[in-house]
Amino acid sequence: MQFDIKATDNKSNARAGTMKTAHGDIQTPIFMPVGTAGTVKGVHQRELENDINADIILGNTYHLYLRPNMDIMEKAGGLHKFMNWDRPILTDSGGYQVYSLAGTNKIKEEGVKFKSHIDGSKHFFAPETSMDIQRTIGADIFMAFDECTPYPCDYRYAKRSMHMTHRWLERCLTHLEKTPPKYGFDQTFMPIVQGSTYTDLRKQSAEYIAGVNAEANAIGGLSVGEPAEEMYAMTDTVCAILPKDKPRYLMGVGTPINILENIALGIDMFDCVMPTRNARNGMLFTAYGSINIKNLKWADDFSPIDEMAITYVDTTYSKAYLRHLFKANEYLGKQIASIHNLGFYLWLTREARKHIIAGDFTTWKNKMVKQMDNRL
């Protein structure tokens, strides 16, 4: 993987770059739609490619391990071929499920025992297991196995967890030396900075991760319930330490405003289920604020969902029509809303890139943050 920085902002730490992978280039800053089980929920690959024009999507190690399972994945030739997607893919490591399945897992130095959310069957993930699974999935970018701590988190627990994450990282690296990629192309490995919302721990972890000298680095354990100000403070602390010439990925973030503020701090890559999850519940994002399309006020509003929408997704549906689909419980409503929200997120990061290159990012960002902080 090669990362070239094209431009930087003179009033913030925002930068515009290009990541080159075996399955194509990724223009940063970038938002990555989440395709948990080999699909971005409710959105066809054709729509991801043509309507939304996603540079890269995500797959989920835990979910793909359980279904369809790695025997089928390997027979298919990896996730790209299995889902008929020839652009880049990033996979998480399963570490977030350690956090999200609290109560059904048991974390030890060796790894994590957990029960399947599907049938209750028992499984075990070690750092080595996660590496093997991600090699079999064949993502262009894949993650170290880590523990995502909850918020709030006791300092002693956060410190103990951080050090275990670092030890797990060393095991990942050792195992990767023995297991080359399976499908004839290189994979980029990302270690993950942890440390909860404790500045000293974040500094320690960032310094440790920077010392690994990986091709790209990630920041985990944020956007798990902490106030936005704490998220920004931790991101700022970590970005000051991580190498400036390598991509930085802030995992699981977030709202459109979160994304712009973290771009200003030096983040290049984002993912979040929010645009599709909120879309399925009738919540739409626009450049002028959010819309609850189920509200009665849209029943006879025949204007486009967003006057600017045509610039980021090829849709001409009215608010009235989309509200009708939701009230009638038609699946098409959730599909249109999902495409709209993903299109908006991709438009937002691409506009940020344009303004970084143009030299007026901070002025534009401040205007957009104010505009988007509205309920329409």
C-alpha positions, 0 to 999 in steps of 0.5 A: 500500500502506498499513501501520497499526501496531495495537500494539507490545510494551513489552519488545521491538520486536515490533509487530502491524500491517495491510498493505492491498493491492489483493488484500486485507489482510495481518495482521502478523507474517505467514509467507508460504508459498513458491509457487515456480512458481505453486504451493505444492508439494503444496498446493491453492489451496483448502487455502491459502485455507480450511485454512491461511488464508494472507493472502499467498503468494510467486512466484519470478521466475526460475522463472516466467520460465523456465516458463511464460514471460512471454508466457503470463503476460501472456496469462493476465492475470498470476499471480493469474488464471493460478493462480486466487488472489485474495489478495496475492502477493509475488515475489522478483527473481531475485537469490537465484538469483544466489546459489543457482546459483553456478557456472552464472552470471556476475555483472557490473555490467550484470547476471547471465548464467546457464544454465537449470537446466531445459535449460542455455539461456543467459539474462541478468537486468539490474535492468531485466529483473527489473522488467519480469518482475515487472510482467508477473507482477503481484505486489502486492509485488515486490523490487529486483534484488540480489546475495545474498552467501554465508556466509562472505563476504570483507569486500571482496567483501561491500562491493563487492557491497553497493554494486553492489546499491545501484547496481542499486536506482537502475536499478530505480527509474529503470526503474519510472518508465517502466513502470507496472503492467499489470493495473490495480492498484498494486504495492509495491516493496521495496528490499533491505538487504545487507552480509553479517554485517558491522555497518558494511556493514549500517548503511551499507546500511540507511541507504541503503535508508531514504533511498530512502523506499520503502513497505516494506523488506526484509533479504536475505543472511541465513539462508544458513549463518551462526549464528543469533546473527549473524542476530539481530545483523544484524537488530537493527542494521538494524531500528534504522535502517529506518523504524519506520512501514513493513513490514520483510521478513526474506527466507528465514527460517526455523525457528519459533524464528528467526521468533519471535526476529526478530519480537521484533527488529521484523520483520513478514514472513517466508518460507521453504521449510522448512515444506514441504521438511521436510514432504516429508521427514517432519519436522513442526513442533509447539508442543512440538517437531519430529517425524520421522514416519518413526520407528518410535515413531509406528507405533501412536500413534493420537493427533493429529499435534499435540494443538493442530493443530485450532486451526490446521489442520482435520486429524484424522489420527493419527501412525500413519496419517501414518507409514504413508503415508510408509512406503508412499510415498503422495503424500497423506502429503507433502500432509498434512504440508505442510498441517500445517507451513504451518498451524503456521507461520501459527498461530505468527505469528498467536499472536505477533500476539495476544500483542503486542496483549495485551501479554504477547508476550515472556513467551509468546515465551520459553516457546514458544522453550523448548517448540519446541526439542525433538525429540519 
